[in-house]
């Protein structure tokens, strides 16, 4: 597909072209319906309870940086949020090469109990207005502002007030639009909803959580003194890595359950409370975590990712901050394997667990900047070969699909993400 560089659609509304590098299919979005349909493909997931801003550049309306934050629950926070996200996206775009010529805003929120999508749209209208004012104060107009709720969309910028009926317009059925066809051709996929992805990484509840917290308490009483003692730290590191490898092999022998809201129950059942506690606490040691980060490709990547997700879910109660380590590892493996949307979500959750977790900060920034992870992969391979001289990368190993040459930036995939991700 080629990009259509017309700046206006026949209806007089702006047409916008998602950015892409040479050789990648591009498509022009001419209407609010097409913009609403394109959003999950731009992000890689269906956003829930999210405010998204997308920078638009040039006469052809090329998409640039984008930002996602959660919608504040308290309207009193909306003005500050609008100002902060507008400044973050616009200033970030300026640093990366150019001030946006416009912005497209999406306000996505599912109806609450007893609430209609139309009511959500009305309730969020003041937030949309504050966004338009905040962007306008920085001399960047909001070209379109859409509310997506309950399978319908509304525009807050209808030029004649008649483009959206009161009950909203229905979103396109999944897989039926021109954007869906282009995304399929390009090999893009939507990995479920934001809520579903976060659900795979958030702590367990109920009886499992109570039993796991007790196991963490017991493991902490036994392990923490050893970790603090330099004489036994290496022993704890070796034990942690050996146990983690054992759990990965167990997962390799037990293929993941397919789909459904309880798909991760299978992995949870594969880990004993004491085993999970021992690895979680062992990963709090930086060197142990760094060695575990080497399990990022080839046959190790899939079981490692399953393990890190399962361990993140076991960081319950008072041990919530301990989730930063497995969440960061989950984000790193996802990014290394080419799944940038999931990587950003996992790394954002790691920073939510511990805002000062340096490894998560560095990876989150690099992923959002569109930096190729191959440079870090190469460093980890070299460190592993130094530590394990007999190890060689399999001759048939290849770079993860969709990645470019070492050191190159994926400029078309640059992102400016919110701090809550």
C-alpha positions in Angstrom: 0.0 0.0 0.0 1.2 3.5 -0.7 0.6 6.6 1.4 -2.0 9.1 0.2 -0.6 12.5 1.1 -3.8 14.5 0.8 -4.2 16.6 3.9 -7.9 16.7 3.9 -10.6 14.1 3.3 -13.7 14.9 1.2 -15.6 15.6 4.4 -13.2 18.4 5.3 -11.8 16.6 8.3 -8.0 15.9 8.5 -6.7 12.7 7.0 -3.8 11.1 8.8 -1.2 8.6 7.8 0.4 6.3 10.4 4.1 6.5 10.0 6.1 3.6 8.7 9.6 3.0 7.4 10.4 2.4 3.8 8.8 -0.8 2.5 6.3 -1.0 5.2 2.6 -0.7 4.2 1.0 2.6 5.0 -2.6 3.7 4.9 -4.4 7.0 5.2 -7.1 7.3 7.8 -9.8 9.7 6.7 -12.5 9.6 9.3 -13.1 9.3 13.0 -14.3 5.8 12.4 -11.0 4.8 10.8 -9.0 6.5 13.5 -11.0 4.7 16.2 -10.5 1.4 14.4 -6.7 2.0 14.0 -6.0 2.7 17.7 -5.5 -1.0 18.9 -3.1 -1.6 15.9 -1.1 1.5 16.8 -0.7 0.4 20.4 -0.7 -3.4 20.0 -3.6 -3.8 22.5 -7.0 -2.6 23.1 -6.6 0.3 25.6 -8.9 0.4 28.6 -9.3 3.3 31.0 -6.7 5.2 29.0 -6.0 8.6 27.7 -3.9 8.5 24.5 -2.3 11.3 22.6 -0.7 10.9 19.2 1.5 13.5 17.6 0.8 14.3 13.9 3.5 15.8 11.6 3.5 17.3 8.1 1.0 18.1 5.4 0.3 14.4 5.0 -0.5 14.0 8.6 2.1 11.4 9.6 1.8 9.9 13.0 4.7 10.4 15.3 5.2 10.0 19.1 2.4 8.7 21.2 1.6 8.8 24.9 -0.7 6.7 27.1 -1.7 7.3 30.7 -4.6 6.1 32.8 -7.6 8.4 33.2 -7.5 9.9 36.7 -10.5 8.8 38.7 -10.9 12.3 40.3 -12.0 15.1 37.9 -10.0 17.5 40.1 -6.8 15.9 38.7 -7.9 16.4 35.0 -6.5 19.8 34.5 -3.0 19.0 35.8 -3.1 15.7 33.8 -4.0 17.4 30.6 -1.2 20.0 31.0 1.4 17.4 31.9 0.6 15.0 29.0 0.4 17.8 26.5 3.8 19.1 27.6 5.3 15.7 27.7 4.3 14.7 24.2 5.0 18.1 22.5 8.3 18.7 24.3 9.4 15.2 23.7 8.5 15.5 20.0 10.6 18.7 19.8 13.6 16.9 21.2 13.2 14.1 18.7 13.2 16.3 15.7 10.1 18.5 15.3 7.2 20.1 17.0 3.9 18.3 16.1 1.6 20.1 13.6 -1.4 18.6 15.5 -2.5 16.0 18.0 -5.1 13.3 18.0 -6.6 12.4 21.4 -8.4 9.2 22.4 -10.4 8.9 25.7 -11.1 5.2 26.3 -13.1 4.0 29.2 -15.6 1.1 29.6 -19.0 2.0 31.1 -19.3 1.4 34.8 -22.2 -0.6 36.3 -25.5 0.8 35.1 -23.7 3.4 32.9 -24.1 3.8 29.2 -21.3 4.7 26.7 -23.1 7.9 26.0 -22.9 8.8 29.7 -19.1 8.0 29.7 -18.7 10.4 26.7 -20.6 13.1 28.5 -18.7 12.6 31.8 -15.3 12.8 30.0 -16.1 15.8 27.9 -14.5 18.3 30.4 -11.3 16.2 30.2 -11.3 16.4 26.4 -11.8 20.2 26.6 -8.9 20.6 29.0 -6.7 18.6 26.7 -7.6 20.8 23.8 -6.9 23.9 25.8 -3.6 22.5 27.1 -2.4 21.6 23.6 -3.6 24.9 22.2 -1.6 26.8 24.9 1.5 25.2 23.4 0.4 26.2 19.8 -0.5 22.7 18.8 -4.2 22.1 17.8 -6.1 19.0 18.6 -7.2 17.7 15.2 -9.5 15.1 16.6 -10.6 14.0 20.0 -12.5 10.7 20.3 -14.3 8.9 23.1 -14.4 5.1 22.8 -16.8 3.4 25.2 -19.1 0.4 25.1 -18.2 -0.6 21.5 -19.0 2.9 20.2 -17.2 6.2 19.5 -18.1 9.9 19.7 -16.1 12.9 18.4 -15.6 15.9 20.6 -14.6 18.0 17.5 -17.5 17.5 15.2 -17.4 20.6 12.9 -21.1 20.6 12.3 -22.3 18.8 15.4 -24.1 16.2 13.4 -21.4 13.6 12.6 -22.1 11.6 15.8 -25.6 10.6 16.9 -26.4 10.9 20.5 -26.0 7.1 20.9 -22.6 7.2 19.2 -21.4 5.3 16.1 -20.6 1.6 16.3 -16.9 0.6 16.1 -16.0 -1.7 13.2 -16.3 -5.4 13.8 -12.8 -6.8 14.6 -10.9 -7.8 11.5 -13.3 -6.2 9.0 -11.8 -2.8 8.3 -9.1 -1.6 5.8 -6.8 -1.0 8.8 -7.2 -4.6 9.9 -6.3 -5.8 6.4 -3.2 -3.5 6.3 -2.2 -4.7 9.8 -2.6 -8.3 8.9 -0.5 -7.7 5.7 2.2 -6.1 7.9 2.2 -8.9 10.4 0.9 -6.7 13.2 -1.3 -8.1 15.9 -3.5 -6.9 18.8 -2.6 -8.7 21.9 -5.8 -8.5 23.8 -6.8 -5.6 26.0 -4.6 -3.6 28.3 -6.7 -5.0 31.2 -6.0 -8.6 30.1 -2.2 -8.0 29.7 -1.9 -6.3 33.0 -4.0 -9.1 34.6 -1.3 -11.6 33.6 1.3 -9.6 35.6 -0.6 -8.5 38.7 -0.6 -10.2 42.1 -2.9 -13.1 42.9 -5.7 -12.7 45.3 -7.6 -14.9 47.8 -6.3 -18.1 49.4 -3.4 -18.4 47.0 -2.2 -14.9 47.9 -2.4 -15.6 51.7 -0.4 -18.9 51.4 2.2 -17.2 49.1 2.7 -14.4 51.5 3.3 -16.8 54.3 5.9 -18.7 52.2 7.6 -15.4 51.4 7.8 -14.6 55.1 9.5 -18.0 55.7 11.8 -17.6 52.8 12.8 -14.1 53.8 13.7 -15.2 57.3 16.0 -17.9 55.9 17.4 -16.2 52.8 17.9 -12.5 53.6 20.7 -13.1 56.2 22.5 -15.2 53.6 22.2 -12.5 50.9 23.5 -9.9 53.3 26.5 -12.1 54.2 29.1 -11.9 51.5 30.4 -15.3 52.4 27.1 -17.0 51.4 25.8 -14.7 48.7 27.3 -16.7 45.9 25.7 -19.8 47.3 22.3 -18.2 47.3 22.8 -16.9 43.8 23.7 -20.4 42.5 20.7 -21.9 44.3 18.4 -19.3 42.9 19.5 -19.7 39.3 19.5 -23.5 39.6 15.9 -23.4 40.9 14.8 -21.0 38.3 16.2 -23.2 35.5 14.4 -26.2 37.1 11.1 -24.3 37.0 11.8 -23.2 33.4 12.4 -26.9 32.4 9.1 -27.8 34.1 7.3 -25.2 32.1 9.0 -26.4 28.9 7.6 -29.9 29.6 4.2 -28.5 30.3 3.0 -26.4 27.3 1.1 -23.3 28.1 -2.7 -23.5 28.3 -4.4 -21.9 25.3 -6.4 -18.7 25.7 -9.3 -18.0 28.1 -9.4 -15.9 31.2 -7.7 -18.6 33.3 -4.9 -19.5 30.9 -2.3 -18.5 33.4 -3.7 -20.8 36.1 -1.8 -23.6 34.5 1.5 -21.9 35.1 0.5 -20.9 38.6 -0.2 -24.5 39.4 3.3 -25.5 38.2 5.0 -23.4 41.0 5.1 -24.3 44.6 4.7 -21.5 47.1 8.2 -22.2 48.6 9.8 -22.4 45.2 8.3 -19.2 44.0 9.3 -17.4 47.2 12.9 -18.6 47.0 13.3 -17.3 43.4 11.5 -14.0 44.1 13.8 -13.2 47.0 16.9 -14.4 45.1 16.2 -12.1 42.2 16.4 -9.1 44.5 20.2 -9.5 44.1 21.3 -7.5 41.1 23.9 -9.9 39.8 21.4 -12.8 40.0 18.9 -10.8 38.1 21.4 -9.8 35.5 22.3 -13.4 34.8 18.6 -14.3 34.6 18.3 -11.5 32.0 20.5 -13.6 29.7 17.6 -16.1 29.1 16.1 -13.8 26.5 16.1 -15.7 23.2 16.1 -19.0 21.4 14.5 -21.9 23.4 15.0 -20.1 26.7 12.8 -17.1 26.0 9.3 -18.6 26.1 9.7 -20.5 29.4 11.6 -17.6 31.0 8.8 -15.2 30.1 6.2 -17.6 31.6 8.3 -17.9 34.8 8.7 -14.2 35.2 5.0 -13.6 34.7 4.1 -16.3 37.2 6.6 -14.9 39.8 5.3 -11.4 39.3 1.8 -12.7 40.2 3.3 -14.2 43.4 4.6 -10.9 44.7 1.6 -10.4 47.0 0.8 -8.3 50.1 3.8 -6.7 51.8 6.1 -8.1 49.0 4.5 -6.1 46.2 7.7 -4.1 45.7 9.6 -7.3 45.0 7.7 -7.6 41.7 10.0 -5.0 40.1 12.6 -7.7 39.4 10.4 -10.3 37.6 8.3 -7.6 35.9 11.4 -6.0 34.5 12.7 -9.4 33.3 9.3 -10.1 31.7 9.5 -6.7 30.0 13.0 -7.4 28.8 12.2 -10.8 27.3 9.1 -9.4 25.6 11.1 -6.5 24.1 13.9 -8.8 23.1 11.4 -11.0 21.3 9.8 -8.1 19.4 6.7 -7.6 21.6 7.1 -3.9 22.4 3.6 -3.3 23.5 3.7 -6.0 26.2 7.2 -4.9 27.1 6.1 -1.3 27.8 3.2 -2.5 30.0 5.4 -4.9 32.0 8.1 -2.3 32.5 5.6 0.3 33.5 4.2 -2.0 36.1 7.7 -2.6 37.4 8.1 1.1 37.9 4.7 1.2 39.6 6.0 -1.4 42.0 9.3 0.4 42.6 9.7 3.8 40.9 13.4 3.8 41.6 14.2 0.4 40.1 17.1 1.5 37.8 17.0 -1.5 35.4 13.3 -0.9 34.7 13.9 2.8 34.2 16.7 2.2 31.7 14.8 -0.4 29.7 11.5 1.6 29.7 13.3 4.7 28.4 15.2 2.7 25.7 12.0 0.8 24.6 10.1 4.1 24.3 12.9 5.7 22.4 12.7 2.9 19.7 16.2 1.8 20.4 17.1 -1.6 19.0 17.5 -4.1 21.9 20.2 -6.0 19.9 23.0 -4.0 21.5 22.0 -5.1 25.0 21.4 -8.6 23.8 25.0 -8.7 22.4 26.4 -7.4 25.7 24.5 -10.1 27.6 25.7 -12.8 25.2 29.3 -11.7 25.6 29.0 -11.7 29.4 27.5 -15.2 29.3 30.3 -16.5 27.0 32.9 -15.0 29.4 31.3 -16.7 32.3 30.5 -19.9 30.4 33.4 -20.3 27.9 32.0 -23.6 26.5 28.7 -22.0 25.5 28.1 -21.0 21.9 25.0 -19.6 20.4 23.2 -22.2 18.2 24.3 -21.8 14.5 20.7 -21.7 13.4 19.7 -19.0 15.8 18.3 -15.9 14.2 17.3 -12.4 15.3 13.7 -12.1 16.6 11.3 -11.4 13.8 10.7 -7.7 12.9 14.0 -6.4 14.3 16.4 -4.3 12.3 20.2 -4.3 12.1 22.3 -3.9 15.3 22.4 -0.3 16.5 19.7 1.1 14.2 16.7 2.9 15.7 13.2 2.0 14.7 12.3 5.6 14.1 8.9 4.8 12.9 8.1 3.0 16.1 9.2 5.7 18.5 6.9 6.1 21.5 6.5 8.5 24.4 4.7 6.5 27.0 3.0 7.6 30.3 4.7 6.9 33.6 1.9 4.5 34.6 2.9 1.9 32.1 
